[in-house]
Amino acid sequence: MEIFTDDGFTTAASGTISLGTELYFKIEVETFGIDTEIHLTNCRATTSDDPDDPAAVVYKIIEDG
């Protein structure tokens, strides 16, 4: 997965990103199958490096998508 700040996927996001910044995510799967589809159903951001940190604030970006 890569994160960009433009919809042309040319400027990679890096460092600290301010809340409210529009981001564009590029997700790819390399496969030999021709009928493969990607469905992103859940995506979240947290205030912790540990995604399972119970004390972290969680921002739900996509839920049951």
C-alpha positions as CSV (number, residue, x, y, z in Angstrom):
1,M,0.0,0.0,0.0
2,E,1.2,3.5,-0.9
3,I,-0.2,6.8,0.3
4,F,-0.2,9.9,-1.9
5,T,-1.3,13.5,-1.6
6,D,-2.6,13.9,-5.2
7,D,-5.1,11.9,-7.2
8,G,-2.5,11.3,-9.9
9,F,-0.6,9.2,-7.5
10,T,2.7,11.1,-8.1
11,T,3.4,12.8,-4.8
12,A,4.0,10.3,-2.0
13,A,2.8,11.3,1.5
14,S,5.6,11.3,4.1
15,G,6.2,12.3,7.7
16,T,3.5,13.6,9.9
17,I,0.2,14.2,8.0
18,S,-2.2,16.9,9.4
19,L,-5.7,15.9,10.2
20,G,-8.0,16.9,7.4
21,T,-5.4,16.3,4.6
22,E,-6.9,14.6,1.6
23,L,-5.0,11.3,1.0
24,Y,-5.1,8.8,-1.9
25,F,-4.3,5.2,-1.3
26,K,-2.8,2.9,-3.9
27,I,-3.3,-0.8,-3.1
28,E,-2.2,-3.5,-5.5
29,V,-2.1,-7.3,-5.6
30,E,0.3,-9.0,-8.0
31,T,-1.2,-12.2,-9.2
32,F,-1.3,-14.5,-12.1
33,G,-5.1,-15.0,-11.9
34,I,-7.2,-13.0,-14.4
35,D,-10.4,-13.0,-12.2
36,T,-8.8,-11.4,-9.1
37,E,-10.6,-8.4,-7.5
38,I,-9.7,-6.3,-4.6
39,H,-12.4,-5.1,-2.2
40,L,-11.3,-2.8,0.6
41,T,-13.9,-3.3,3.3
42,N,-12.3,-1.7,6.4
43,C,-9.6,0.9,6.9
44,R,-8.7,2.8,10.0
45,A,-6.0,5.1,11.4
46,T,-4.8,5.1,15.0
47,T,-2.8,7.4,17.2
48,S,-0.4,4.6,18.0
49,D,2.3,2.6,16.1
50,D,0.6,-0.5,17.6
51,P,-2.7,-1.1,15.7
52,D,-3.9,-3.2,18.7
53,D,-3.2,-0.5,21.4
54,P,-6.4,-0.3,23.5
55,A,-5.5,3.2,24.5
56,A,-5.2,4.5,21.0
57,V,-7.7,6.8,19.4
58,V,-9.2,5.1,16.3
59,Y,-10.4,6.9,13.2
60,K,-12.6,4.7,11.0
61,I,-12.0,5.7,7.4
62,I,-13.9,2.8,5.7
63,E,-16.2,0.5,7.6
64,D,-18.1,-2.4,6.0
65,G,-17.4,-0.9,2.6
